[in-house]
Each structure stands twice: as C-alpha cells, then as structure tokens.
C-alpha cells in the first residue's frame, strides 16, 4: 500500500492539479488507515474542484471514521446540497442524506 501512496505522490509532483491522482491518493490513505492525511487530501480535491461529489462522500466517511462528526455532518450536507443542484445526481444526494441521517 505504501508503494502505491509513494507512486501517486511522485506523479502528483508533475501533475498537482490532476483530480484522479489527488482522489486516488486520498483513497489509498484511507485504505492505509491514515485518516488525517486522507481528510486533508480530500480537502485538496475540493480545492481543485469544489463540485467533485465523490470527495464529499468519501471525505465525510473519513471524517466520521476519525470521530470528527460535526465536520462529517457538514461535509455530507454540503455534498447533498451540491448534488441537489446537479442534474441527474439524485442518487448521490439521497446517499449523502442517508449518511448524514446515520450520524443523528
């Protein structure tokens, strides 16, 4: 796993705005249980493209896993609001709202 993280980081040096690489790094960090780094990386994804719904979904889940429940709620809520405004994203909106509801 560490090899994949290192490889992605090396690729990001020459392509720092590449959403796929940034998101892939965040997901690898989650898989390695490096949640704080993953959360920061999901934040980087949203700096690049604030409309990238997978970063809200997985970022919220990482925040929840890290015990940062208020921030997870906000991430899910923001993503759901954004999805509601995007045509064809009702499934994503519903999923994010379900995640939000699961937090109470």
C-alpha positions, -999 to 999 in steps of 0.1 A, spaced: 0 0 0 28 24 9 43 18 -25 10 30 -42 9 60 -20 46 68 -28 39 63 -66 9 86 -66 28 113 -47 56 111 -72 31 115 -101 15 145 -83 47 164 -83 44 169 -121 6 169 -121 -6 186 -89 -40 195 -103 -49 161 -115 -81 152 -98 -79 115 -104 -44 114 -88 -55 135 -58 -86 114 -52 -67 82 -56 -41 93 -31 -69 102 -6 -85 68 -11 -52 50 -6 -46 69 26 -80 58 38 -71 22 30 -39 26 50 -59 40 79 -41 73 76 -73 92 81 -60 127 90 -38 126 58 -67 113 38 -90 141 51 -65 167 41 -62 151 7 -100 151 2 -98 188 11 -72 192 -16 -96 176 -41 -122 201 -32 -97 230 -36 -92 218 -72 -129 212 -79 -155 221 -53 -182 203 -73 -164 168 -72 -191 148 -53 -170 117 -46 -147 139 -24 -177 149 -3 -189 113 0 -156 97 9 -143 127 28 -174 127 50 -169 90 57 -132 96 66 -142 124 89 -168 100 105 -142 73 109 -118 98 126 -146 108 151 -149 143 136 -187 140 135 -196 177 132 -173 181 103 -186 149 87 -222 162 90 -211 194 73 -193 175 45 -223 153 39 -247 183 40 -226 204 16 -223 175 -8 -260 167 -7 -269 204 -14 -244 204 -43 -258 172 -57 -294 185 -54 -283 213 -78 -267 190 -103 -289 173 -129 -290 136 -126 -274 134 -91 -305 124 -71 -289 91 -61 -258 107 -48 -279 133 -30 -300 106 -14 -269 86 -4 -253 117 12 -285 125 31 -286 89 44 -251 92 56 -260 125 73 -290 109 89 -269 80 102 -249 105 123 -281 116 141 
